[in-house]
Amino acid sequence: MYLHTLRFTELSNFEDALTKEWLITNGLGGYSSTTILGVNTRKYHGLLVAALRPPSERTVCLAKLDEEVQLNKIYLLGASEFHGAVYPKGFIHLKEFSISPFPKYIYNIEALQLEKTLFMPYEKNVVVATYKVQNMNNNWVKIRIFPLLTCRHFHNVVTRAANALHFNQKQTASNEVQLSISQPKASIAMRIIAGEFFEQPAWIERISYREEEKRGEASSDDYYQPGYFQVDVPPTNKKEFAVIAASNENEQQTEQTLTSIGQSVAEIKLLRKLEIRRRNSFLADFYRLYPALAPNNWWLSWIILATDSFIVKSSTNKHSIIAGYHWFEIWGRDAFIALPGLMLITGRFEDAKNVFTEFNAYCQDGLIPNFIDDKSGQAVYNTVDATLWYVNAILQYLKYTCDFKFVRNQLWSNLKEIMAKHTQGTHFGIHMDNDGLLTHGERLTWMDAEIDGKAVTPRAGKAVEIQALWYNALKIAQLLAQRFDEENLSEKYAAIAEKCKKSFNEKFWNSEKNYLLDCITDVGADDSLRPNQIFAVSLDFSMLDFEKCNKIVKVIQRELLTPYGLRTLDRNHPNYKGTYVGNRQSRDRAYHNGTVWPWLLGPFMTAFRKTKGYINQDSKFAISSFVWPLFTRQITYAGLGTLSEIFDGDPPHNPRGCISQAWSTAEPLRTYMEDVMQLRPKYEKEILDS
């Protein structure tokens, strides 16, 4: 109803087609993803990547389904890349690939058309492949589907030679097969509806993942083939059938999940309709919130739908935010930067409350975790800014809801502890200095790449955005203390904020270059031109006067702005790296030294509108220059219907990193809604003027 179909008929350019990937998710942290040719180019690709302990322990269970059509001869529709060869090349029969709302492959072979569509039922570790076959031949046709399995954590690969996959296989019915795996502990069950299963165990070895090879990662994998499903299609007839794969930690759970999907094609169709209805309902709810935004911007519908993919249910039945697909876990910094765009502008206020309370439970010694490890589920706390972004997100929540009751009852006690620990000192050298500014150790900001244990961008001391966030947090705490009738505490926060502001202006303003220093360390100041200073303008509470804000926006627009976000370093700097390619060390050197980050478009746009005002001419300029290229072009490249993590600093700014990133989607969307369309938060004026 609301989605423009992303359709690809030019599939003959093999290299170009392999750069286009699709992703569907299940709300548990699990997903299904591969390329539009069906060739897995990453170890993270798979038709069923299940979150065995939602949203963690993501395990590649079903790598792919390869089809075979038996007419006068055998046609292989599958495609895999090996070291030095691609076999088979089933994509030569691929007439069309589209995604609306689910990935669909249409193959033409002689007088036969085979249509394959994939979807994931919400909140189930299940993938369903539905098939429609139109046989216009005068002979019977056999369709065989070969499931290829590799039950492994998605960061790893598995080889038969290493005997890494320990399993037992049993055929539980004429149309079903189950595998119980001991390491990792998992169960996989597969069933065909309107067909049969035939055991024929085999191994497909030395699958090659080109993207992992480029990245210098383990790139060779082995697939286990337990047998095949078979369907016979009568002459000049049509047939519909489906293959279902489910996975959980034990056989009983897996069988229950598989049974819940249905036993007939009609039930599968109904399940698919329900998932389409859920997505359409989500879009309809959004457009009801903003009736002026008629659902005729196809790209906006795709972006809104993409926001849903990052919101996942945790093992405690709470909701959290996956930082990115394929490989990112739950990250505190990313979650609270992305929360306004993912949850507030879309009206998901209850989900936002769940995220706050979920992270509250993890908060220790005044610190919000950096990330939650996917394997162990343990919280890791090495960050200085995740906690400050958490405080900022509370203010954004209030601007949309005015829900002081929730903040007071659930968050206020923890927030006061955060402020106390940051003032007195906590782990990783995080403490307020005598000048009111916040001091911290190395590799604690978002620019945290390292090589051999050494920071690529050393920023220990007093980083510019940390001071902006610290002042912002002090003013938010002051506002809340006053609201909650804690006058002494409010005055205390106000006094610290004033000292912070005075010191910041004295120490960080570079009068020679007319912008802020990036970091002040024990050995001196770093005046590299980076985008971090934009937050000193964009945040609700700024320490700078209008003149300084305007100068910062101008220099960043001139030197760092690209069509897809901000560069992380000035191109004239000796450390600038224009492309994000090569092995991990090469990529880490470029990660924050020139690479473009789309999420920075959000704070830049907010700062731009603060300094330029909200006149119509600037609005049109902003849309054409800052928003349109990212939203309309990039959702048809790399991750289809979503936005990539990063882009090269040099033109043509090729997409890199994760194909779907939470803050890359959320922040440009937030600024589009708030700053371009001027759909400001309902209670913004009331909150900020209180």
C-alpha positions in Angstrom: 0.0 0.0 0.0 2.7 2.5 1.0 5.8 0.9 -0.6 7.2 1.5 -4.0 8.6 -1.8 -5.4 12.4 -1.9 -5.6 12.7 -3.9 -8.8 15.9 -5.0 -10.5 15.8 -6.4 -14.0 19.4 -5.6 -15.0 20.9 -8.6 -13.3 23.5 -9.5 -15.9 26.3 -7.4 -14.4 27.5 -9.9 -11.9 29.9 -7.6 -10.0 27.3 -4.9 -9.6 24.5 -7.2 -8.6 26.7 -8.7 -5.8 26.9 -5.3 -4.2 23.1 -5.2 -3.7 22.0 -7.0 -0.6 18.6 -7.5 1.1 17.7 -7.9 4.7 14.6 -8.9 6.6 14.4 -9.2 10.3 12.2 -11.0 12.9 12.1 -8.6 15.9 14.3 -10.9 18.0 17.7 -10.0 16.6 17.5 -12.7 13.9 17.5 -12.0 10.2 17.5 -13.3 6.7 19.9 -11.8 4.2 21.9 -12.4 1.0 22.5 -10.7 -2.4 19.9 -10.2 -5.2 21.6 -13.0 -7.1 21.3 -15.4 -4.1 25.1 -15.6 -3.8 26.3 -15.4 -0.2 29.2 -13.0 -0.2 29.6 -12.7 3.6 29.9 -15.2 6.5 27.0 -13.2 7.9 24.7 -14.1 5.0 22.0 -16.7 5.6 18.4 -17.4 5.0 17.9 -18.1 8.7 20.2 -16.4 11.1 18.5 -17.2 14.4 19.0 -15.3 17.7 19.0 -18.4 20.0 18.9 -16.2 23.1 17.2 -13.1 21.8 18.6 -10.8 20.8 22.0 -12.5 21.2 23.7 -15.7 20.1 22.9 -15.1 16.5 23.6 -18.3 14.6 23.7 -19.0 10.9 21.5 -22.0 10.6 20.2 -22.2 7.1 22.7 -20.7 4.7 20.7 -21.0 1.5 18.1 -23.0 -0.5 19.3 -24.0 -3.9 16.7 -25.1 -6.5 16.9 -27.6 -9.3 14.4 -27.9 -12.2 14.2 -31.2 -14.1 12.7 -30.7 -17.6 14.2 -32.2 -20.7 17.5 -31.6 -18.8 18.4 -30.4 -15.3 18.6 -26.7 -14.7 20.4 -25.5 -11.5 19.1 -22.3 -10.1 21.4 -22.0 -7.1 24.7 -20.0 -7.1 27.7 -20.1 -4.9 31.2 -18.6 -5.2 34.2 -20.9 -4.6 37.8 -19.9 -4.6 38.4 -19.1 -8.3 35.0 -20.1 -9.6 31.2 -19.5 -9.4 29.1 -22.7 -9.6 26.3 -23.1 -10.5 25.3 -19.9 -12.2 21.6 -20.1 -11.7 21.2 -16.4 -11.9 21.5 -16.6 -15.7 17.8 -17.8 -15.5 16.9 -14.9 -13.1 14.4 -12.6 -14.9 13.7 -10.3 -12.0 14.4 -9.6 -8.4 12.2 -7.3 -6.4 11.6 -6.4 -2.7 8.1 -5.1 -1.8 7.5 -6.0 0.9 9.6 -9.2 0.8 12.5 -10.5 -1.4 11.2 -12.2 -4.5 13.1 -14.0 -7.2 11.5 -14.8 -10.6 13.3 -17.5 -12.8 12.4 -18.4 -16.4 13.4 -21.8 -17.8 12.0 -22.8 -21.2 8.2 -22.7 -20.8 8.4 -22.6 -17.0 8.4 -19.8 -14.5 9.4 -20.2 -10.8 8.8 -17.5 -8.3 10.4 -17.7 -4.9 9.5 -15.3 -2.0 11.1 -15.2 1.4 9.7 -13.8 4.7 10.2 -14.1 8.4 7.2 -14.3 10.8 7.5 -11.7 13.5 9.2 -12.8 16.8 9.9 -16.3 15.5 13.3 -17.8 14.6 11.7 -19.0 11.3 12.2 -18.3 7.6 9.6 -19.3 5.0 10.2 -19.7 1.3 7.1 -19.7 -0.7 7.1 -21.0 -4.3 4.8 -20.5 -7.3 5.6 -22.6 -10.3 3.8 -22.2 -13.6 4.5 -25.2 -15.9 3.5 -24.4 -19.5 5.2 -27.6 -20.8 3.4 -30.7 -21.8 5.5 -32.8 -19.5 5.7 -33.3 -15.7 8.4 -31.2 -14.0 10.4 -32.1 -10.9 11.4 -29.2 -8.6 14.1 -30.1 -6.0 15.2 -27.8 -3.2 18.5 -28.4 -1.5 18.9 -26.9 2.0 22.5 -26.0 2.8 23.2 -25.7 6.5 26.0 -24.4 8.6 25.1 -24.1 12.3 27.7 -21.6 13.7 27.9 -18.3 15.4 27.7 -15.6 12.8 31.2 -14.2 13.5 32.7 -17.7 12.7 33.1 -20.0 9.8 32.9 -23.9 10.0 34.8 -26.5 8.0 34.1 -30.2 7.7 37.8 -31.0 8.0 37.9 -29.4 11.4 34.9 -31.5 12.4 33.4 -28.3 13.9 29.8 -29.3 13.2 28.6 -32.1 15.6 25.0 -33.1 14.8 22.4 -35.9 14.6 20.0 -36.0 11.7 16.6 -37.7 11.6 13.7 -37.7 9.2 10.6 -37.1 11.4 8.0 -37.3 8.6 7.8 -37.8 4.9 8.1 -34.0 4.4 10.3 -33.1 7.4 13.9 -33.4 8.6 15.5 -32.4 12.0 19.1 -31.8 13.0 20.3 -31.6 16.6 23.6 -29.8 17.0 25.8 -30.1 20.1 28.2 -27.2 19.4 26.7 -24.7 19.4 23.7 -26.2 21.2 20.9 -25.8 18.7 18.1 -27.6 16.8 17.1 -27.0 13.2 13.9 -28.4 11.7 12.8 -28.0 8.1 9.5 -29.0 6.4 8.1 -28.7 2.9 4.4 -28.1 2.5 2.9 -30.0 -0.6 6.1 -32.0 -1.2 8.4 -34.7 0.2 11.9 -34.9 1.8 14.6 -37.3 0.6 17.7 -38.0 2.6 20.9 -37.6 0.6 23.6 -36.3 2.9 26.5 -34.4 1.3 29.0 -31.6 2.0 29.6 -28.6 -0.2 33.1 -27.5 0.7 35.2 -24.4 0.3 32.5 -21.8 -0.2 34.2 -18.4 -0.5 32.9 -15.1 0.9 34.4 -12.3 -1.3 33.5 -9.5 1.2 35.3 -11.3 4.1 38.3 -11.9 1.9 38.5 -8.2 1.0 38.3 -7.4 4.8 41.1 -9.8 5.6 38.7 -12.0 7.6 38.1 -15.8 7.5 36.4 -16.3 4.2 36.1 -20.1 3.6 33.1 -22.1 4.8 31.6 -25.6 4.3 27.9 -26.3 4.0 26.1 -29.5 5.0 23.3 -30.7 2.7 21.0 -33.2 4.5 19.1 -34.1 1.4 16.5 -32.4 -0.8 12.8 -31.5 -0.9 10.9 -32.5 -4.0 7.7 -31.3 -5.7 6.2 -32.7 -8.9 4.3 -30.2 -11.1 1.8 -31.6 -13.7 1.9 -30.6 -17.3 0.4 -27.2 -18.2 -0.4 -26.5 -14.6 0.4 -24.3 -11.6 1.6 -25.3 -8.2 2.3 -23.5 -4.9 4.3 -24.9 -2.1 6.5 -23.7 0.7 9.7 -24.7 2.6 9.9 -23.7 6.3 13.0 -23.7 8.5 12.9 -23.1 12.2 15.7 -23.1 14.9 15.9 -22.9 18.7 18.1 -24.2 21.4 16.3 -27.6 21.8 14.2 -30.0 19.7 11.0 -29.4 21.6 11.1 -25.6 21.1 12.0 -26.0 17.5 9.2 -28.5 16.8 6.7 -26.3 18.6 7.8 -23.3 16.5 7.6 -25.2 13.3 4.1 -26.5 14.1 2.9 -23.0 14.9 3.7 -21.8 11.3 1.1 -24.1 9.7 0.5 -27.3 7.8 -1.0 -26.0 4.5 -0.2 -23.5 1.8 -3.4 -21.6 2.8 -2.0 -21.2 6.4 1.3 -20.0 5.0 -0.4 -17.5 2.8 -2.4 -16.2 5.8 0.8 -15.9 7.9 2.4 -13.9 5.1 -0.6 -11.6 4.9 -0.5 -11.0 8.6 3.2 -10.0 8.3 2.3 -7.6 5.4 -0.6 -6.3 7.5 1.7 -5.7 10.5 4.1 -3.7 8.3 1.4 -1.7 6.6 -0.2 -1.0 10.0 3.2 0.3 11.2 3.4 2.7 8.2 -0.3 3.7 8.6 0.3 4.6 12.3 3.2 6.8 11.2 1.2 8.7 8.6 -1.7 9.1 11.1 0.8 10.9 13.3 1.8 13.2 10.5 -1.3 13.6 8.2 0.5 16.4 6.2 3.0 13.8 5.0 0.9 11.9 2.5 2.4 8.5 1.8 3.6 9.4 -1.6 7.3 9.7 -0.8 8.2 6.1 -1.5 11.6 6.5 0.0 10.2 7.8 3.3 8.1 4.7 3.7 11.1 2.5 3.2 13.1 4.5 5.8 10.2 4.3 8.3 10.0 0.6 7.8 13.7 0.2 8.2 13.5 1.8 11.7 11.4 -1.2 12.8 14.2 -3.7 12.0 16.5 -2.3 14.7 14.0 -2.6 17.5 14.2 -6.1 19.0 12.8 -8.0 22.0 15.3 -9.0 24.6 15.4 -12.2 26.7 13.7 -10.3 29.5 10.8 -9.4 27.2 11.9 -5.8 27.0 12.7 -4.0 23.9 16.2 -2.9 22.9 18.0 -1.6 19.8 20.4 -3.5 17.5 23.1 -1.1 16.4 23.4 -2.5 12.9 23.2 -5.5 10.6 24.9 -7.7 10.1 27.4 -7.8 12.9 26.7 -5.2 15.5 25.3 -6.0 18.9 23.3 -3.8 21.3 25.5 -0.7 21.9 24.6 2.0 24.5 26.0 4.9 22.5 24.2 3.9 19.3 21.0 3.1 21.1 20.5 6.5 22.6 21.7 8.4 19.6 19.2 6.4 17.5 16.3 6.3 20.0 14.7 9.7 18.9 14.6 8.8 15.2 13.6 5.2 15.7 11.1 5.5 18.5 10.1 9.1 19.3 9.2 10.5 15.9 7.4 7.2 15.1 5.4 7.4 18.3 6.8 4.2 19.9 6.9 5.7 23.4 6.3 2.5 25.3 9.2 0.9 23.4 11.4 3.9 24.3 10.5 3.4 28.0 11.5 -0.2 27.7 14.9 0.7 26.3 15.5 3.2 29.2 14.5 0.7 31.9 16.5 -2.1 30.1 19.7 0.0 30.2 19.0 1.2 33.7 19.3 -2.4 34.9 22.8 -2.5 33.3 24.0 0.9 34.7 26.9 0.4 37.1 29.0 3.1 38.9 27.3 5.8 36.9 28.1 4.2 33.5 25.8 3.0 30.7 27.4 0.0 28.9 29.3 0.5 25.7 27.8 -2.8 24.3 26.3 -6.1 25.3 28.5 -9.0 24.0 26.6 -11.2 21.5 28.1 -14.5 22.8 28.4 -14.0 26.5 25.6 -11.5 27.1 27.9 -9.6 29.4 27.9 -5.8 29.5 31.2 -3.9 28.6 31.5 -0.4 30.0 34.5 1.2 28.2 32.7 4.4 27.0 32.5 8.0 28.2 29.7 9.2 25.9 27.1 6.4 26.0 26.0 7.6 29.4 25.8 11.2 28.3 23.7 10.3 25.2 21.4 8.4 27.6 20.8 11.6 29.5 20.2 13.5 26.3 17.7 10.9 25.2 15.7 11.4 28.4 15.3 15.1 27.4 14.2 14.1 23.9 11.7 11.7 25.3 10.2 14.5 27.5 10.0 16.8 24.5 7.8 14.3 22.8 5.8 13.0 25.7 6.0 15.4 28.7 6.1 12.2 30.8 7.8 13.5 33.9 6.1 10.8 36.0 8.0 8.0 34.2 11.3 10.0 34.4 10.8 10.7 38.1 9.7 7.2 39.1 12.0 5.2 36.9 15.0 7.2 35.8 15.7 10.1 38.2 17.4 8.2 41.0 19.8 6.6 38.4 20.4 9.9 36.7 21.4 11.6 39.9 23.8 8.7 40.6 25.3 9.2 37.1 25.9 12.9 37.7 27.5 12.2 41.1 29.8 9.5 39.7 30.9 11.7 36.8 31.6 14.6 39.2 33.5 12.6 41.8 35.0 10.1 39.4 34.3 6.6 38.1 36.1 4.0 35.9 38.4 4.6 32.9 39.6 7.9 34.3 36.2 9.6 33.9 35.9 12.5 36.3 35.2 16.2 36.4 38.3 18.3 36.5 38.7 21.5 38.6 37.7 23.6 35.6 34.3 21.9 35.4 35.2 20.0 32.2 35.0 16.2 31.9 38.3 14.2 31.7 38.4 10.7 30.4 40.8 8.0 29.3 41.7 6.8 25.8 39.4 5.0 23.3 36.3 6.0 25.2 34.7 8.3 22.6 32.9 7.1 19.5 36.2 7.4 17.7 37.5 4.3 19.3 39.4 2.3 16.6 42.7 0.7 17.6 45.5 -1.2 16.0 47.6 -3.6 18.1 46.1 -2.0 21.3 47.0 1.6 20.3 44.3 4.1 19.6 44.2 5.2 15.9 42.8 8.6 17.0 44.2 9.3 20.5 41.7 11.5 22.3 42.4 10.9 25.9 41.9 14.0 28.1 39.1 16.3 27.2 37.4 15.6 23.8 35.2 18.4 22.4 32.0 16.5 22.0 32.3 15.1 25.5 32.4 18.6 27.0 29.3 19.5 24.9 27.5 16.4 26.1 28.6 17.0 29.7 27.3 20.6 29.7 24.1 19.4 28.0 23.7 16.7 30.7 24.3 19.2 33.5 21.6 21.5 32.2 19.1 18.6 31.8 19.8 17.5 35.3 19.3 21.1 36.5 16.0 21.3 34.7 14.8 18.0 36.2 16.0 18.8 39.7 14.0 22.1 39.5 11.0 20.3 38.2 11.2 17.7 41.0 11.6 20.4 43.7 15.2 19.7 44.5 16.3 23.3 44.5 19.7 22.8 46.1 20.6 20.1 43.6 19.4 22.3 40.8 21.6 25.1 41.9 24.6 22.8 42.2 24.2 21.6 38.6 23.7 25.1 37.4 26.9 26.3 39.1 28.9 23.4 37.6 27.4 24.1 34.2 28.4 27.7 34.4 32.0 26.8 35.3 32.1 24.3 32.5 30.8 26.9 30.0 33.4 29.4 31.0 36.3 27.0 30.8 35.1 25.5 27.5 35.0 28.9 25.8 38.4 29.9 27.2 40.2 26.6 26.4 38.5 25.2 23.2 38.0 28.1 20.9 40.7 28.3 18.3 40.7 32.0 17.3 43.2 31.5 14.5 41.1 28.9 12.7 37.7 30.0 13.9 36.6 26.6 15.1 36.9 24.5 18.2 39.8 22.3 19.2 39.1 18.6 18.8 40.7 17.5 22.0 42.9 18.8 24.8 45.4 16.3 26.2 48.2 16.3 28.8 50.7 17.0 26.0 48.8 19.7 24.2 45.8 20.5 22.0 44.7 18.7 18.8 43.3 21.2 16.3 42.4 18.7 13.7 39.2 19.6 11.9 36.8 16.8 12.7 33.0 16.8 12.9 32.9 16.3 16.7 32.5 20.0 17.4 29.1 20.1 15.7 27.5 18.8 18.9 28.5 22.0 20.7 26.1 23.7 18.3 23.4 21.0 17.7 22.6 19.9 21.3 19.7 21.7 23.0 22.0 23.4 25.6 25.0 25.0 23.9 27.9 26.8 25.5 28.6 28.9 22.5 27.3 32.2 21.3 25.6 32.6 17.9 28.7 34.0 16.1 30.9 31.0 17.1 28.1 28.5 16.2 27.8 30.1 12.8 31.5 29.9 12.1 31.6 26.2 13.1 28.7 25.3 10.8 30.3 27.2 7.9 33.7 25.5 8.2 32.2 22.0 8.6 29.9 22.6 5.6 32.8 23.8 3.5 35.3 21.1 4.5 33.5 18.0 5.8 30.1 17.9 4.2 29.4 15.3 1.5 26.1 14.1 0.0 26.0 11.2 2.4 27.1 12.7 5.7 30.2 14.3 7.3 33.8 13.3 6.8 35.6 12.4 10.0 38.7 14.4 9.1 39.7 17.3 6.8 41.0 16.1 3.5 44.1 18.2 3.8 45.2 16.5 7.0 48.2 14.1 6.7 46.2 11.3 8.3 43.3 11.6 6.0 42.2 8.3 4.3 39.8 8.6 1.4 38.7 5.0 1.1 37.7 2.4 3.6 39.1 -0.8 2.1 41.6 -3.5 2.8 42.3 -5.6 5.9 41.2 -4.7 9.4 44.2 -2.5 10.1 43.8 -0.6 6.9 40.1 -0.1 7.5 40.7 0.9 11.2 43.1 3.6 10.0 40.4 5.1 7.8 37.4 4.5 10.1 37.6 7.9 11.8 40.2 9.6 9.5 38.1 10.6 6.6 35.4 8.0 6.3 31.9 9.6 5.9 29.3 8.8 8.6 25.6 9.4 7.6 24.4 9.7 11.2 26.4 13.0 11.5 24.0 14.5 9.0 21.5 14.7 11.9 23.4 17.0 14.2 24.8 18.9 11.3 21.4 19.6 9.9 20.1 20.7 13.3 23.1 23.0 13.7 22.6 24.4 10.2 18.9 25.2 10.9 19.8 26.8 14.3 22.2 29.2 12.6 20.4 29.8 9.3 16.9 29.9 10.7 13.8 28.2 9.4 13.1 30.0 6.1 11.8 28.3 3.1 14.8 28.8 0.8 17.1 27.1 3.3 14.6 24.3 3.7 14.7 23.6 -0.1 18.5 23.8 -0.1 18.7 21.5 2.9 16.5 18.9 1.2 18.4 18.9 -2.1 21.8 19.0 -0.6 21.7 17.0 2.7 18.7 14.7 2.6 17.6 13.8 -0.9 20.8 12.1 -2.1 21.0 9.8 1.0 17.4 8.9 1.1 16.6 8.4 -2.6 19.8 7.0 -4.0 21.4 5.0 -1.3 18.4 2.8 -0.4 18.8 1.2 -3.8 22.5 0.4 -3.3 24.2 -1.9 -0.8 21.5 -2.6 1.8 18.2 -2.3 -0.1 15.6 -0.1 1.6 17.9 0.9 4.4 21.1 2.9 5.0 24.7 1.9 5.3 27.0 2.5 8.2 29.7 4.5 6.4 30.9 5.8 3.0 34.3 6.5 1.5 35.5 10.0 2.1 36.5 10.3 -1.5 34.0 10.5 -4.4 32.0 8.6 -5.5 31.6 7.9 -1.8 31.0 4.1 -2.1 28.9 2.6 0.8 31.0 0.5 3.2 30.7 -1.2 6.6 27.3 -2.6 7.7 24.6 -2.5 5.1 22.0 -1.4 7.6 22.9 0.9 10.6 20.5 2.2 13.3 21.9 5.7 13.7 22.5 6.0 9.9 18.8 5.6 9.5 17.5 7.3 12.7 19.5 10.6 12.7 18.9 11.7 9.1 15.2 10.7 9.6 14.9 12.7 12.8 16.5 15.8 11.3 14.3 15.4 8.1 11.2 15.4 10.3 12.2 18.0 12.9 14.4 20.4 10.9 13.4 20.1 7.3 9.7 19.5 7.6 9.7 21.5 10.9 7.5 18.9 12.7 8.9 19.8 16.1 8.3 17.8 19.2 4.9 18.6 20.7 6.2 19.7 24.2 9.6 21.1 23.1 8.9 24.7 24.0 7.2 23.9 27.3 10.1 21.6 28.3 13.0 23.9 27.3 11.4 27.0 28.7 10.6 25.5 32.1 
